[in-house]
Each structure stands twice: as structure tokens, then as C-alpha cells.
Amino acid sequence: MSRVTFLPLLACAAGLAGCGEAPSDGEIPEKTRASWMLTFKVDGADVKVPLEVMHVYLVDDEKYPETFEIVGPGVALVGEFPTTIHVGYKDRWDQLFGKTVPILPKGETPWDSKDSQITLPSGSVLKVLQGSFVASKTVGKFVDQLTLFGKFSALVQDEKGNGFTIEGDFAVHCITGG
């Protein structure tokens, strides 16, 4: 089992990710789940790439950066928040609103190293050379059901070595751990 699939299962087992039977007001609506994606254009065509979750790895000492990974089928976007931004154990997602957060070409999670990349519906893989996102809002009644919305931009390279910029919107389920 890969670490990427293990972490959501671990969260599920701990009852943190809304898995299993939940109160009717605790369910994440299917419409919300369907919104979790990157949307952008490539060569004038609309592209939608599904996302599953944004993990934020918290730190106790705020002089160190919190790290994140946004993952989905064929998607990995990794980075660190500037040390002036800490979601923290109180889930202060508003700390991200209106602030530019860099997406790195390669990043570390507590378990492994990942390359940032986006797999298009055609199967082509875009390597992320650099990028950023700016969050604008969260929606959700409970902490473990939050969806984070915003804009993103990334300088990417296709499999032929061609570089270009993609820009668009994102919506992703967010979970903290530390």
C-alpha cells in the first residue's frame, strides 16, 4: 500500500475524514465532492482534473513552515507555507485567504518526497516547475468537512519538454495533521 493511499485510510480509521456512518448533518454532499478539482485551459480547451484532499502537516513551533500536499488521481502539488502563515491546530484556514502560497517542483511530506505534477485526462503528464495558489474561502459546516477554494497558476512542462503556464481555479477537501 502506498503512503498516499494509507494516509486517508488512517484518517478514516481514526474517524477524521468523514468515513463510515456519520450523522446526516455530518455528510459531505456529493455536489461538494464533485467540485473538488483543478479547472484550467490547455490549448484553449477546458480541463478538469479531480482532486481528493489537501493535507496540511502542522508544526508545534511556528518558526518552522507547515507543509502541504494536494493530491488526486494523477495529481500531486506540494509546498510549504511561508512562516508567516500557520493554519495551526485551531484550523485557521482564513490565514491563507488572499496570500500567495508557492507550489514547489518537489517537496517533502512527513513520509516521503514528491514531485509536483498534473496528469491530464488524456494521460499526458505535466511536470510542475513552479507555481502558486491563492485561497479565497472555505465552505463546510464542520472542520473535517471543509472545502478550500481559490485560484492557482503553474509553469509546467509537458512530456516533449515544452513549457507553458496554466491558470485556473481549485476546490479541495482539506485536512490537518501533525
N, C-alpha and C positions, 0 to 999 in steps of 0.2 A: 504494500500500500504506500503510495507516495505521501509525502508530508502535506502537500496541498490538499489532498482528499482527507487525510487524517484529521487535520485541524477542525474542519467543520463537523466531522463526526464526533470529535472530542467535545466541541461546544454543544452539539446536540445531546450527547450523553449527560452533560452537565446541566442540561435544561436551559442553556443560554441562547440558543438560536431559534427559539420558537418551534422546535421539533416536537413531534408526537402530539398528544392531545393537549390542547390549550383552551382556555376559556374562549367563548365565542367572541368576546371583545378583544381577545389577545391574538387572533389570527391575522396574518399579513394577507390582505386581499390579493387575489390573483391579478387584478388590474395593476396593483403596485408592483408585484413581482415581474410582470410583463414590461414595466417601464425601466427595469434595471438593464441599462445598456449604454454603449457609446454610439452616438449618431454623428456622422460626418459625411463629407463628399470625397470621392476619388474620381478623377477624370470626369467631373460633372455628374456622376451617378451617386444617388443616396446610398449610404452604407449604414447598416445597423448591426452591431456586434454585441451579443448578450454578455452581461456581467453577473456574477454571483454575489460577491461580497468585497468589501474593503475592510481589511484587518488593520487596526492601528495597535502597534505594540508600544505600550506605555512604559515610562521610566519613573522611578521614585525621585530622582534628583533632576530638577528642571534645568540644570546647566548642560544636560545631555539631550540630544534630539530624540523625539519619538519617531519611529519609522512606520511605514505603511506599505501595504501591497493591495492592489486592486486586481482581482482575478475573476476569470470566467473561462468558458471553453475556448482555449487558444489565446487567452489574454493574460498578460502579466505586466503590470505597471508598478514600479517600485520607487521608493524615495524616502527622504527624511523631511520632517517639518523643520522650518527654521526654529532655532532655540527660543525665539520669542513667542512661538505658538505651541501650546500644550493642550490637547483635548483633556488629558488627565483622567483620574479616577472618578471625577464628577461629571464626565461626559459633556464637556463644554464644547460642543461642535460649533457653536457660534464663534469660537476663536478662529475658525477657518474662513468665515464669511468675508468676502472682498479682498482676501490676501492671496498673493501668488505663491503657490507651493510647487517646487520643482519636481519633475519626474526624471529620474536618473536612468542612464542606459543599463546600469547594473546596480543591484542593491542587496543588502543583507537582511534576512529575516532572522528571528531567533534560531531557526532550524537549518537554513541553507542560504545559498546565494542564488539570485535570479537575474535573468536578463529581461529587460522590458521589451515586449513585443506584442503585436496585434495580428491575429490571423483573420484575414478577410473571409467572407462567406465563400469566395471562390477557392479558398485553400492557400492563397498566397500569404506569405508571412512578411510583415513589415517590422523591421528592426527599429526600435526607438533609439535615436541618437541623443535626443534631449527633448524636454517638454515641460509643461506646467499645467496646473489646473487652478481654477478659482471657484470655490464653493459659494453658493448663493443662499441656500436654505436647506432645512431638514423638514421632513414630513413623517409623522408617525406618532402614535399615542403613547407607546412605551419605549424605553431606552433600547431594548433588544429588537425593536421593530422599525428603527429609523431608516429612512432613505435620504441620502445626501444628494443634492442636485447642484449642478454648476456647468461651467464651460471648461474646455481643455484645448490645448494646442500641442502639437508634437512635430518635430523634424524627424522624419522616418526615412528608411532606406529599403527599397524592395529587393527581391532576390537577384535582380540583374545589376544591382549597385546604384540604381537611380535614386536620388534623394529628392524629397519634396515635403511640404508642410501640410498637415491635416489639422483642421479645426472643427470643433463641434460642441455638442452637449453630452453630459453624462448624468446618469442616475444610478445609484448603487446602494445596496444594503450595507450598513456599517456596524462593525462590532469592535469593541476594545478588549484588550487583554494585556496582561503584564506580569 
